[in-house]
Amino acid sequence: YYKFPMPDNCWRGVTITKGEARVFPLVDSGIRFASFEPLLGEIQMKGCPFDWIILGSLTGPGSKKYQPKVEWIENILRQADEYNVPVFMKNSLSKIWNKPLCQKFPTTKGDK
């Protein structure tokens, strides 16, 4: 879909559950976001092509055995801070995180 022209108010996102987050094609318009949900493994960002990151855990029956490690969350927050990218942690992380959730939103391209 990144090959088609889209208006600036179009947000483009990708879901990555573990591994290396560098698969998102660079686009000039709109907000580019990554949803690390459900977070099933460590994420490494090689240069951060995202304007926003969403974090969440697996929910529903049987999900207790697939919960993210605190270290994975800390690593993502550290990388996002390094690249100055806002992070929104979903409420599904409340019991794992045991601290106030980071729930920031991106600014629109025109606000930067």
Secondary structure, DSSP 4 states (H G I P E B T S, - for coil): -TTS---TT--EEEE--SEEE--PPP-SSS-EEEEE-S--S-EEESS---SEEEE----STTGGGGPPPHHHHHHHHHHHHHTT--EEE-GGGHHHH-SPPPB--PPPGGG-
